[in-house]
Amino acid sequence: MLSPDYGAQAFLWWRPEVADRDLQLLKDAGFNWVKQTFDWKLIEGAGPGQFDWSHADRVVQQVNEKGLRLLARVSLDPEAKIWAGPPPQNVDAYADFLFALASRYRGRIHAYQIWNEPNLAREWGGKRPNPAEYAIMLKKAYAAIKRADPNAIVITAGMAPTGTDNEIAMPDERFYDELYQAIGGSGDGYFDMLGVHAAGYKAPPELDPAEAAANKPLYGGERFFAFRHVEDIRRIMERYGDTNRRVVILEFGWTSDPIHPEYAWHAVSEEEKAAYLVRAYQWAQEHWRPWIGLMSLIFMPDVKWTEKDEQYWWSIIGPAYPDIHWRPAYMELCLYLNKVQGRPRCKYAPKH
């Protein structure tokens, strides 16, 4: 894994022809990694040990054939119900599933994200988020994956950036801090790299989180409304002496959404989105080495999205197939990522 390394989340599950196109676009643009959700229910939803590997086999094969590395987010849709129940009661069954997954794709899935945003009750069985319970999940998941594939990278979930602290959510900084307390101050035996989420909101990527906190009208009034909030999480790692482990940014980006009120306040233009994504990678290159690892942006789109879907506005291309609706973000990333890695100029890059 480079420092930083370059990846994007994609939607490869249902349509092989779309997956093939989008994987090629990622490769052409200079990305090295693709992140794909492996939904537990879609593979083992029928019952314990009753696996449907059909879609997973095809996704893994397509990614491998394109020469990209695969990061599997292994979780459940928050609305889904499965025979194993919600967390934390499903932890043993989840570890068994991870063992089966890592055994089948040993050496072909390169990294695993353990669950998603457990600092939100909706991702934690409707219960108050509990870092100690998540630590148990991590330990069992880590052991299961390493038993099946010792070379696979195990990454914690990224936490939702939030200041809410009640029955429905826990602030991300508090969650990480209590997680380190629960595991005894080191990730040994629990994870290889720490996952974070790093949406930029209205702030440009270089903005100090202190300025985002001080300027509520413009930036929202909280440190987590800045991309560089990642540095706050890194300081927690340092406080517990966990300095040799890398940070992986599992989600980051900017939205151009003018429709949904909860996102429109921090919308940027498509041109700003393009510039900010490139500058986020540049900031990491200049300021976060060697502790930064993969930075996986959102998204290559799901082609079913329309303007009514908030995810539509985060994407780096438009959700069309077979046509491609280009956006500036893809074009500028195509230019930058190939240049910084010494690769041939991307054929889709702008001419400047």
N, C-alpha and C positions, 0 to 999 in steps of 0.2 A: 504494500500500500504506500503510495507516494504521500508526501507531506507538502501541500495538500494534494488530495486525489479528487477526481472529478466524476460525479455520478448524477443520475436523475431517476426519479420514480416514474414508472411507466405502468400501463395497463395491458398486460400481455395474455390474460387468462382465456378469454372467450373466442377471440377471432385470430387464427394463426396468420392470416394475410396482413392484418393490421400490425400484429406483433413483429412480423418480418420487416415490414416497412419501417416501423419506429425504431427497432434495434439497429437497422442500417443507418437511419438518420442520426442516432446517438453515436454510433461508431464514426460516421463521417464528420461529425461535429467535434470529435476529439475526446468524448467521454470514455472512461475506462470501466465504469461500473453501471449497472442498472439495478434498481430496487424494485422488487415485486412482492406484493402481499400473497402469502400462502395461507389462505383462510382455513383454519382447522376444520370447520364444519363442512366445507366443500370437499375435503379429502376423507375425513373419518366421521362424517355426520351420521352415518347409518347405524353406528354402534361400535363398541370397542373392538379394534382389530379388523374392522370392515373398511378397507381402504379403496378409494377410487383414485388411482394415480394418473388417469388418462391425460388430464389437462396439465398436471404438474410435470409429467414426463416430457410432454411436448415443449413446454416453456423452458425447462432446463436444457433440452437439446438445442432449441433455437438460440438461446443465449450463448451456450458453449460454441456453437457453430460460427457465431459472429465474433468470437474471440473476446467477449466481454466477461467481466467478473460479475457474479450474481450475489446480491444481498437479499436474503429472504426475511421479510417481516412476517413472523409467525404469530398470529393472533386470531381473535374472533371479531366479527362485526359486533358493535355494542348492542345491537338489537337482536342478535342471534341467540338462540337457545340450543344447547347441545346436551347429550346424555350425561356428560361429565359434570354438568352444573357450571355455575360461574366461579370466578376466583374469589377467595383462595381455595375453595373446596376441590377445584379441578386440577390442582397443581401436580399431583402424582400422575394423573391421566395425561396431562399436558406434557410432562417429561417423557412418558412412554411414547407419545406421538412424535416428539422431537427426536428420540432415539431411532424410531422407524424412518423418519424423514432423512436424518443425517446418514443413516446406514445406506439407504437407497441411493443417495446422491453424494456419497463420499467423494471429495475432491472435485465435485461439479457445482455444488453450492458452496460459495467461498466464505460467506459470513451469515450469521443469524442474528436478527433483532428479536429480543425476548419481550413479547407483548407490546402494547402501545399505550402511552400516556396513563400509566396507573395512578397518577396524581389526580385523576378525575373519577368521580364515583361511577359515571356511566360506563367507564372502561373496567371497573372493579366490582362488578356484580351489584351495582347500586349502593354499595357500602361506602362509608367514610374511607378515603384512601389511607393505606397503612404501609409505610415503608418497610417495617419489619416483616410483614406478610410477603411483600414483594421480594425481599431478600431471600426468603425461603424458596420462592419460585425460581429466582435467579440461580441459587445454588443447585437445585435439582435439575434445572434446565442445562446448566453448564456441565454437570457431571454426565448427563445423558448424551449431549452432543459430543463431548470429548471422548467418551467411550466408543462412540461410533466413528468419529472423524477427528482425530487429535489435532489436525492442522486447520480445522475450521475456526474462524474468528467469532467469538461470542460477544455481542454488544448489548448493553442495557437498552431498554426502551428510552426514547426521548420523552421528556415531560412537557406538558402543555405550559407555555409561559403564562402565568396567572398570579395575581395577588390575592385571589379569593381564598379564604381559609375558614371552611365550615364543612358541613356534611357532604357537600357536592364537589369540593375541590380542596387541594392543598397547594400553596405556593411552590413553584418548582424549586426554588432555593432551599426551602425548608425540607422538601421531600428528599433532595439529594443529600443534605446534611444528615437527616435522620437515617437515610439508607447507609451512609458511611458509618454512623454509630452502630447500626444493626449488624454490619459485617465486620466490625472491629477495626475499621480504619484502612483497610486494604481490600482491593478487589480480588486478591488471590483466591482461586477456587469459586469465584462468583462470575467474573466477566473479564474479557481481555481488553475491551475499550468501552469508554463511557459514551452513551448516546445522548444527544441534546437536540432540541428543536430551536430554530433561530429565525423566525419570521422577522422581516425588517420593518413592518408596519409603515409609518410615514417617513421614517428616518433614513437618510442615506447611510450606506454601510460603515462609513468612517465615523459616524456621530458617536460621541462619548455617551454612555448610558446616563451619566449624571445630567447631561443636557436634556435628554428625553424626559427625565424625571422632573427637571426644573421648568420645562416649557410645556405645560399641559395643553394649552390651546393648539399648539402646532404638532406636538409629538405624543400626547396622551398622558404624560405625567407619571410614568413608571419606568424604571430601569429596563424592564423586560420588553418595552416597546422599541428597543434598539437591537440591531443585529449583533452588536458587540456585547450584549448580555452574556454571550458565550464566555467572555472573560470572567464574569462573575462566577459562573459554574466552575471554570478552571481554578479559580482561587479556592473554592471548596475542596477540590481534589488536593491542592497544595497544602491546605490546612491540615489534612489528614495524612500527609506524606506520600500521597499516591501520585508521584511526579513522573514516573516512568511509563504510565499508561496514557494512551492517546485519547483524544476526543474525536468522536465521529458525529458530524452534523447530519442527522437523519432526514430533516426537513428544513429548507429555508427558501425564501422567495419574497416577492412583492406582488400585490394584486392591483389590477386596474379596474376593479369592480365599481361601477357607478350606480348600481341597482340596489343591493342589499345594504340596509342602513348600518348593520353591525360591521361591515367591511368598507363601505363607501367613504367613511371619515378618514381612512388612511390609504385611499386609492392613489396610485401614481399613474402617469401616462405609460403607454407601451414603450416609448423611447426611454423614459426614466427606468422602467423595469429592466430593460436591456442593459443600460449602463450600470445600474446598481448590482445586477448579478455578476457582471464582469468585475466590477470594483470590489465585490465581496471576496471573490477568489484572489484578487490582487492583495487585498488587506491580509488575508490569511497567509499568502506567500511571503509577504514582507514582515509580518508581525507575530505569526502564530507557529512558525516552525521551531522545533521539530515536533511539538506536541499535537498538532492538528493532523488528522487523518483524512478519511473520505468526507467530502461535502456533497450531499445528495440533494439537489434542488427539486422543487415541485413546480410543474409536472410536465411530462409528456402526457397529453390528455387522453381521457376516455372518449372515444368518438361519439358516444351517446349524449354527451353534455351539450346543453344549449346555454344561451345567455341567462336563462333563469336559474342555472346552477352556479353557486358561488365558486366552485372549483374551476369553471370555465375561464375565469378571469386571472387565475394564477398561471395558466399554462404558457409554455414557451412557443408553441405553435397552436393554431386553431384546431378544434376537434372535427376534422373533415376526413373522409376517405371515399374514393381513392384520390381525390384532389388533395393537395396540401395547401392549407391556408397559412402562409408564412407570417411570422411576427418578428419584430426587430430583435427580440431576446435570442431566438435561435440563431439569427444571422450573426449577431455580435459575439455570441459565445463560440460559434463556429470559427470565427476569425481568431479570437483570443486563445482558445484552448489548443488549437493546432499550432499556433505560433509559439506559445510558451513551452510546448513539449517538443518543438523542433520537427514537427510533422509537415507534410505537404499542405499547401493552402487548401482549405475546404472549398469545394466547387460551388457551395451555396453562399459563401461569405460575401458581404458587401465589398465594393471595389475600393473603398478608402483605405 
